[in-house]
């Protein structure tokens, strides 16, 4: 297969899998993403490796499970030694560039241990998760100094938004009335417009930054650009006209039942008790947020139109693979939950569209794949697309290349996802240990089983219960399924993950060479035995 | 507990647990090691993390399981990012020094990736498994250039041994007769004396190198010295008078039964078919090797006497913890096997004596501990002994400190060991995959269970079958035990191992801090809700 020229790897944050019209949502029109899907493959069963930003992204960027890279919560530094996309693609001659969010926390202690200065090229890339940061912006800039002031604030001020922190009070704030703060953090403001012109809000800004990146190219070196949008992540605030495009008649009702609250699994009960869940269980909250959430997605889709036209005009559409996905979903009150973090489809399943311009992918254009795809599959897909050798000792995912080419063959039988709640209030409620606040999901296309350390499992039968309303984890009659799913997690958990310094080729070569050729003679009685084995004296 | 001044961490290679008189061997007198045991604690149930040199040692030096550090076979580079003893001890002000063998293979690709030059201090330590190498010598120097020429060869030449490679032809060779090569690699020569004066052989040489190290100290900086002897590792050759001290009347007969060969487990059968096993199944081979093996151990014990007197004379015995162990055992024909690599006690169980001079350890002097101890327990023991904080996110072992102080409390319930046979002829015989050529042992003090990827398990009941002659892995009536042991391995395999950049303190601190203090406000409807939660507007 011909190597590609470029890859545009687009990610949204908190974009639930179903919130595209091509995924089946009735009232949110996303014609531009639908058109991309019509030119590529829409992977309908795509799962993230952890339903929370940081760990999910570290898995996207390393091609490895969370249990392997160890960055199991937001802000847990990705250790020096974990290889990222840039480490794999730069040797193939590919510029690996970031515009937007990664949620990367640098392992500064590790860098110091190895004498790696942040001011150097190696240090800067290590600190930025392997990317060359054309612009890093994690999209959360409260006045507390949580993150460095973004370039975006300077942009806003240049446009006349003179607030001290216009990200906070303009892009993510509404016009306050009376003693209101107008801060978009508060959900009651979600259905009011941001205090900013639409073109100055974050989504169009990042789109233009991608255009700036393209304009800045001075040669035709191949690139992978990770264009990583911040939205529809909260603050749930969108500028006019998007803030009131979607009324109640367009909303999908919350997917929840009273039965779920009757005898909930202890971990599920603890998550239901969290503030975000309590909030989203209220109609008033959901009613305020839905217009903003849907409007933010609509704005993204409009920007996708802008972006795709831009690529088309520059002839890049024929040489650029485009991948569109999200780092996780959003409960929005489903299952009486807010945010993400558990393993219902609302949280762990993401949209994934892959458009591959090469002729070899013509056979699958416009199709929908039901293969169990994981976020870690993108890194090997990218390596393969740029003509690199497979790196199964380092990348735990599988290239989607065969699926894009319509090739048949075995695929994985279970999708896996993990969650570490050790730094959350849920752990405090449950009194679990630091090392035992973990869950592991396995999904085989029908059964979704969640191993819960120290608790019974959860189990859903998506064939008879596609809305995941009935937890069979403790129900009699499902012992065999539970045992079989636990065995799948056992198989997964004991895999070789860290044998990363030795390639498959080297293992085969070492295994096929008689030891005595190294001069290390084991078990030979005398010279004749060595000669008989083909050895030289 | 007072911090120690120094630690002398002595390792032998291929020294089987029982081959000390304090361990119960009737005819090998090791009075010096027995005396050390009488002043310290002998851990009678100590297991290595993998019954083969490199992986076992990488676990000793990292304090982590093989599945965690990934160096699962000899010569598989330990990846940049894995922390070793030096990384943990130097911040405590401890010089961490090597004399002898580590079997370390540097991750040169990883070092290059991060711009770490081998000529720098950081690079040199990374390449030497975290040690400052006073003298590195892995003890295998055939003429093939398998390893760099050792300093020891220069020493031998300075003593008048003018051979091109006196390690090969003198220290590990015998006087050839007729057309013999006299090379000690060939087992038929094992019962003849090495062509070298006893004082010039490897074991006394390394002892003197330790003395040189002590003499070279110019201040009283604390040190950990890893004095890592090469013997009794093959070539099984020892100089006079040690070569004929032990006749047949002193040998423990081979521990094997015809029943073992009747219906062997497929992996066991493949190991029995290996050259070293076929050799050691023959009486002639065993009879030739036993005098050398026992003589080599006797020589080590004599050198221990020299060493301990040297320490005593310099007043170091009161300020130095002494640890004596081995990287794995040696089948010597037991179970129809040679070498090591499987999980019978002959292979996976090692001698372990810990002498702690501090008064807090007085209560346990001369005692024998039956606790299930693992090789990875030494690293945390050393960190604690030098006054360092526990590092459970990085070190998977447990400090032996509480056992040395005679404290009661919970201990681990299962010892774990692993083996990856992907580069061995066994894999070729069995046709297994690169990633599925693995075994994992769990031992609970009675049952020894070996998970064999792709095959049935092995199971031994050491209560009724202490010689491990009956494999119950497929026997009816033991289903519950097998399920329980498999569950123990499952629990072990899914542990957090890579969350190494985040300390327990940081996890507790993060978990106890309300998220809203960071300025990230999740799930708040309005300003009042935030105020009610104690937040500031």
Interface residues (C-beta under 8 A of the other chain):
Chain A: X67 X68 X69 X70 X71 X72 X73 X75 X76 X77 X78 X79 X80 X81 X82 X83 X87 X107 X109 X110 X113 X114 X115 X116 X120 X122 X126 X140 X142 X143 X144 X145 X146 X180 X181 X183 X185 X186 X187 X188 X234 X274 X275 X276 X277 X278 X279 X280 X282 X284 X285 X338 X339 X392 X420 X422 X423 X424 X425 X427 X428 X434 X435 X438 X440 X451 X453 X486 X489 X490 X493 X494 X495 X496 X497 X498 X499 X500 X501 X502 X504 X507 X508 X510 X511 X512 X517 X518 X519 X520 X521 X522 X523 X524 X525 X526 X527 X529 X530 X533 X537
Chain B: X67 X68 X69 X70 X71 X72 X73 X75 X76 X77 X78 X79 X80 X81 X82 X83 X87 X107 X109 X110 X113 X114 X115 X116 X120 X122 X126 X140 X142 X143 X144 X145 X146 X180 X181 X183 X185 X186 X187 X188 X234 X274 X275 X276 X277 X278 X279 X280 X282 X284 X285 X338 X339 X392 X420 X422 X423 X424 X425 X427 X428 X434 X435 X438 X440 X451 X453 X486 X489 X490 X493 X494 X495 X496 X497 X498 X499 X500 X501 X502 X504 X507 X508 X510 X511 X512 X517 X518 X519 X520 X521 X522 X523 X524 X525 X526 X527 X529 X530 X533 X537
